Amino acid sequence: MHIPQTRTHDNLVCYHTQLYLQTFAGDNPENYGDGAADGFNDHFITPEAVSMELCQLLAYKSVAKGGPAVGSETLDNASFIAYKFPSNLPSGVDFGPCSGGAAIIALKGKEKGMIPINPIPAAEIQDYDRIGFVIESFSYYFNPNDVPENAYRYVDLALNPLAGDHLDTDIVRGDVITKIWKNGCPASFANSASAFFPQMVLEKGESLPMGTTCSIGEALIYAGSGAFFTPNINYKAQFTTDPGSFLNPPSAPGVFYNAAQKLKFKVPASVSNLSATTPYILITNINTAKGEKNSEMSPGGMNLSFDISVDKTLFWDSTAADNVFSPQLDMADRPNATSGEDNLTNTARKNMIFHLPTVLVR
C-alpha cells in the first residue's frame, strides 16, 4: 500500500465536499433508515474523514467525437489515461485493474487530496464529456467518540479488490472490510485519521511509514453480530490469532468464517454483470466547457474537482439510547442478519449497513 504525500504538481486533481442527490449505488441518502416498525431505533454516523484508493483515472470523448456509447465504457475504450498508479509487478502478473496498488487520496477531513495527472491536450479537451474512476475501495475513518472500537476505525467498501487465480484472498467486490494495522505502522493510525493525512503523522512526532515497515490485515465482518471472522484457507486473519502484533485488533472473539455471512454493501446494479477480474469503473459526467483553467500552474491544463458527501453513510438498528456504534462490546448494537444479502434487503432484521458516498464531478 502506498501512502503518497500531498504535493504541488503541474497538473492536479483537486477534491472538495458538498451534498449530492444519489449514491453510486442509486440510493437516496434521505432514505437510509428503515423506521421503528422493526422494533429498533435508527442510528446514523457520518465518517469524520473519507478517502478513495485510486488505481486509474480515465477520460472518455463524447459519442459525437468518437467516444464509446454511454454505459459501454471500459479500460480498453478509454480515450485518455489521466492517471495510473505506477506498478512494479513483473510482466504477466495480473490480479485485476488494481494489481499494482492504489494511491490513498483524502477526499474529506483535514485537507483536500491531490494527485499528479496527465493533462488532456488543450486542443482536445472540449471533446471529452465523461471521466471514469477505477477505485480499489472507498475508505471511511470514524471518530473514536462515535466508534470507540479501534478495529472499526477505518472501514473500506471494496469496489475493485485484487482478484484472480492463485491469489490468497477471500475478499470480493461488495465486501465491507476494516483495516487492522500492524505494529510497525504509526501508533496514531489506531485512533486518528493520520493514515489519510501524512502531515498528521509528522505532527504527532512519528515517522512516515516506509517500504514494508507498515502493513495491514483486512478484516471481514460477520453480518450476524458485527464480530470479525477467524482465519480461513485464503483469509489470513492473523489479527484474531495473534492480536498482540496489531495496533487495533478486534475487541471480541472471532467467528468461524462463512462466505455467505460476510457483511456486504449495496453495489451498483451494473456490477452484477461483471466478472471478478473485470474492472468496475465509476463513470461520471463532466462539462469541460466550464472547466477552470489553471493558467498559473499549467497553461492549457485544467483543475478537475468533485464534490462528495458521506452524511449518515453508517446506519444501524439499535436498542441503545446513545448514538455510539460498538457492535463487538454492546449487545444493543449487534446486527442479527443471516447473511450479507439478508442484512441489505430484510428491514425486519437488526441491520448494520455502510453506504457508498455520493459524488458529483464539476
C-alpha positions in Angstrom: 0.0 0.0 0.0 1.3 3.4 -1.0 0.5 6.5 1.1 1.6 9.5 -1.0 2.2 12.9 0.5 0.1 15.8 -0.8 2.3 17.8 -3.1 2.3 20.5 -5.7 2.5 19.4 -9.3 1.9 20.9 -12.7 -1.4 19.2 -13.3 -3.6 18.3 -10.3 -6.9 16.6 -9.5 -8.4 18.5 -6.5 -11.2 17.5 -4.3 -13.9 19.4 -2.4 -17.0 18.5 -0.4 -20.7 19.2 -1.0 -24.1 17.4 -0.9 -25.4 15.5 -4.0 -28.6 13.6 -4.6 -27.8 10.0 -5.2 -25.1 7.5 -4.3 -23.2 5.4 -6.9 -25.4 2.5 -5.9 -28.6 4.5 -6.7 -29.7 5.2 -3.2 -31.2 8.4 -1.9 -29.4 9.3 1.3 -32.7 10.6 2.7 -34.0 7.1 2.8 -31.1 5.3 4.6 -33.1 4.3 7.7 -35.9 1.8 7.9 -38.1 3.3 10.7 -39.1 1.9 14.0 -41.6 -0.7 12.8 -38.9 -3.4 13.2 -38.7 -2.6 16.9 -35.3 -0.9 16.7 -34.3 2.7 16.7 -32.5 4.0 13.6 -29.0 5.3 14.3 -26.6 7.1 11.9 -23.0 8.3 11.9 -21.1 10.4 9.4 -17.4 9.5 9.0 -15.1 12.2 10.0 -12.8 11.6 7.0 -13.0 9.7 3.8 -10.5 8.6 1.1 -10.6 6.7 -2.1 -7.9 4.2 -3.1 -7.4 5.3 -6.7 -5.9 2.9 -9.3 -6.7 4.7 -12.5 -8.4 7.8 -13.8 -9.7 7.7 -17.3 -11.3 10.2 -19.7 -13.8 9.5 -22.5 -14.7 11.5 -25.5 -18.3 12.2 -26.3 -20.0 9.8 -28.7 -20.1 12.6 -31.3 -16.3 12.8 -31.1 -15.7 9.1 -31.4 -16.0 8.0 -27.7 -17.9 4.9 -26.5 -21.6 4.8 -26.1 -22.8 5.8 -22.6 -22.8 2.6 -20.4 -20.2 0.8 -22.5 -17.1 2.4 -21.0 -14.1 0.0 -20.4 -10.4 0.3 -19.8 -9.8 -0.6 -23.4 -12.0 2.1 -25.0 -10.9 4.9 -22.8 -9.9 7.9 -24.9 -7.2 9.1 -22.5 -5.5 7.8 -19.4 -5.1 10.7 -17.0 -3.6 8.6 -14.1 -2.4 5.1 -13.5 -0.8 4.0 -10.3 2.8 3.1 -11.0 3.2 -0.7 -10.6 6.4 -2.6 -10.1 4.8 -6.0 -10.7 6.5 -8.3 -13.3 5.1 -8.5 -16.7 2.2 -11.0 -17.0 1.1 -10.8 -13.3 -2.4 -9.6 -13.3 -4.8 -9.6 -10.3 -7.2 -7.1 -11.8 -7.1 -3.4 -12.5 -5.6 -2.6 -9.1 -2.9 -5.2 -9.2 -0.1 -2.7 -8.8 -1.6 -0.8 -5.9 -3.6 2.4 -5.3 -3.0 5.9 -4.2 -4.8 6.9 -1.0 -6.5 10.2 -1.9 -8.1 12.1 1.0 -11.5 13.5 0.0 -12.8 14.8 3.3 -11.2 15.7 6.6 -8.1 17.7 7.4 -7.3 18.9 3.8 -8.2 18.0 0.2 -6.0 15.5 -1.6 -4.1 15.9 -4.8 -2.5 13.6 -7.4 -0.5 14.3 -10.5 -2.4 13.6 -13.7 -1.5 13.6 -17.3 -3.2 16.7 -18.9 -5.6 16.2 -21.8 -4.2 18.2 -24.7 -5.8 21.7 -24.7 -6.9 21.4 -28.3 -9.0 18.3 -27.5 -10.3 19.0 -24.0 -13.7 20.1 -25.3 -14.2 16.7 -26.9 -14.5 14.9 -23.5 -17.7 14.5 -21.6 -17.0 11.7 -19.1 -14.4 10.5 -16.7 -14.0 7.1 -15.1 -12.6 6.2 -11.7 -11.1 2.8 -11.2 -11.2 2.7 -7.4 -10.0 -0.2 -5.2 -12.2 1.0 -2.4 -13.7 3.9 -0.6 -12.4 4.1 3.0 -14.1 5.8 6.0 -12.5 7.0 9.2 -14.7 7.2 12.2 -14.0 9.3 15.3 -13.3 7.4 18.5 -16.1 9.4 20.2 -18.6 7.9 17.7 -17.0 4.5 17.3 -14.9 3.5 20.3 -13.8 0.1 18.9 -10.4 0.6 17.2 -11.0 -2.4 14.8 -13.8 -0.3 13.2 -11.6 2.9 13.0 -11.1 2.5 9.2 -13.9 0.8 7.1 -13.4 0.0 3.4 -16.0 -0.6 0.8 -14.3 -2.9 -1.8 -15.1 -2.0 -5.5 -12.1 -3.4 -7.3 -10.2 -5.7 -4.9 -7.4 -7.9 -6.0 -8.8 -11.0 -7.9 -7.5 -13.9 -9.9 -6.2 -17.4 -9.8 -3.6 -18.3 -7.1 -4.5 -15.2 -5.0 -4.7 -15.9 -1.3 -7.8 -13.8 -0.5 -11.5 -14.3 0.0 -12.2 -10.6 -0.3 -14.5 -9.8 -3.3 -16.3 -6.8 -4.7 -19.1 -5.7 -2.4 -17.4 -6.7 0.8 -17.1 -4.4 3.8 -13.6 -4.6 5.3 -11.8 -2.9 8.1 -8.1 -2.1 8.2 -6.2 -3.7 11.1 -2.7 -2.1 11.3 0.4 -4.0 12.1 2.6 -2.7 15.0 5.1 -1.3 12.5 2.7 1.4 11.5 2.5 4.8 13.3 0.6 4.3 16.6 -1.7 7.2 15.7 -3.3 5.1 13.0 -5.3 3.3 15.7 -7.2 6.4 16.9 -6.8 9.2 14.4 -7.2 9.9 10.6 -3.4 10.0 10.2 -3.5 7.1 7.7 -5.2 9.5 5.3 -3.2 12.6 6.1 0.6 12.1 6.3 1.2 15.5 7.8 -0.8 14.3 10.9 1.8 11.6 11.4 4.6 14.2 11.5 2.6 16.5 13.7 2.4 13.7 16.3 6.2 13.3 16.2 6.1 10.0 14.4 7.9 8.8 11.3 6.1 8.3 8.0 5.9 4.6 7.1 8.4 3.5 4.6 8.7 0.3 2.5 7.2 -2.8 4.2 7.5 -1.5 7.8 3.8 -0.7 7.9 1.4 -3.4 6.6 -2.2 -4.2 7.3 -4.7 -7.0 7.8 -8.0 -6.8 6.1 -10.8 -7.9 8.4 -14.1 -9.3 7.2 -17.2 -8.8 9.3 -19.9 -11.3 10.4 -23.3 -9.9 9.4 -24.9 -11.8 12.3 -23.2 -9.9 15.1 -20.6 -7.4 13.9 -17.7 -9.6 15.1 -14.8 -10.5 12.8 -14.1 -13.8 11.1 -11.3 -16.1 12.2 -8.8 -17.4 9.5 -9.9 -19.5 6.5 -7.7 -21.2 3.9 -7.4 -17.9 1.9 -8.5 -15.5 4.6 -5.4 -14.6 6.6 -6.9 -13.1 9.8 -3.8 -13.2 12.0 -5.2 -10.3 14.0 -7.6 -12.8 15.6 -4.9 -15.4 16.4 -2.0 -13.0 17.2 -3.7 -9.7 18.3 -0.6 -8.5 20.0 1.1 -7.9 16.7 -1.5 -5.3 15.6 -2.4 -1.8 16.7 -6.1 -2.2 16.6 -7.1 -5.8 16.8 -10.8 -6.9 17.4 -12.2 -6.4 20.8 -14.1 -9.7 21.0 -13.6 -13.3 19.9 -13.9 -14.1 16.3 -16.5 -16.1 14.4 -15.8 -19.1 12.1 -15.6 -18.0 8.5 -18.6 -18.3 6.2 -18.5 -16.5 2.9 -22.3 -16.1 2.7 -22.4 -14.4 6.1 -19.9 -11.6 5.2 -21.2 -8.1 5.7 -21.8 -6.5 2.3 -22.6 -3.1 1.0 -25.0 -2.3 -1.9 -23.1 -2.2 -5.1 -24.3 -0.5 -8.4 -26.7 -2.7 -10.4 -24.2 -2.9 -13.3 -21.7 -4.8 -11.1 -23.8 -8.0 -11.3 -22.8 -8.4 -15.0 -19.0 -8.2 -14.3 -16.6 -11.0 -13.6 -14.3 -10.7 -10.5 -11.4 -9.5 -12.6 -13.3 -7.2 -14.9 -12.9 -3.7 -13.5 -15.9 -1.7 -12.3 -15.4 1.9 -13.5 -17.3 4.7 -11.7 -18.4 6.9 -14.6 -19.5 10.5 -14.1 -20.2 13.3 -16.5 -18.0 16.4 -16.8 -18.6 19.7 -18.5 -15.2 20.7 -19.9 -16.7 23.8 -21.4 -16.9 25.1 -17.8 -13.5 23.8 -16.8 -11.5 26.2 -14.7 -8.1 26.7 -16.5 -5.1 26.7 -14.2 -3.0 29.1 -16.2 -0.6 29.8 -13.4 0.5 26.2 -13.0 -0.1 24.7 -16.3 -1.1 26.6 -19.4 -3.7 24.5 -21.2 -4.2 22.4 -18.2 -7.4 22.1 -16.1 -8.3 21.6 -12.5 -10.8 18.8 -12.1 -12.8 18.9 -8.9 -15.7 16.9 -7.5 -18.0 17.2 -4.5 -18.5 14.3 -2.1 -21.0 13.7 0.7 -20.7 10.9 3.3 -23.6 12.1 5.5 -25.1 9.2 7.5 -23.3 6.6 5.5 -23.2 4.3 8.5 -26.8 3.2 9.5 -27.6 0.6 12.2 -30.5 -0.6 14.2 -30.1 -0.5 18.0 -32.0 -0.5 21.2 -29.3 1.7 22.9 -30.2 5.3 23.9 -26.8 6.7 22.8 -25.6 7.2 19.3 -22.3 5.3 19.8 -21.5 2.4 17.5 -20.0 -0.6 19.3 -21.2 -3.9 17.9 -18.5 -6.1 19.5 -18.9 -4.8 23.0 -22.6 -3.6 23.2 -25.3 -6.2 22.5 -27.7 -3.4 21.7 -25.7 -2.5 18.6 -25.2 -6.0 17.2 -26.9 -6.9 13.9 -28.8 -10.2 13.6 -28.9 -10.9 9.8 -28.5 -14.4 8.5 -26.3 -13.3 5.5 -24.9 -10.3 3.9 -27.8 -10.2 1.4 -30.3 -10.6 4.2 -28.8 -7.6 6.0 -29.2 -5.4 3.0 -32.7 -6.4 2.0 -34.7 -7.5 5.1 -35.8 -4.5 7.1 -37.2 -6.7 9.8 -33.6 -7.5 10.8 -31.5 -5.6 13.1 -29.5 -4.1 10.3 -26.0 -2.7 10.1 -25.3 -1.0 6.7 -22.4 1.0 5.3 -23.3 3.1 2.2 -21.2 4.3 -0.7 -20.6 8.1 -0.8 -22.4 10.5 -3.1 -20.1 12.1 -5.7 -20.5 14.8 -8.3 -17.8 15.9 -10.6 -17.8 19.6 -11.7 
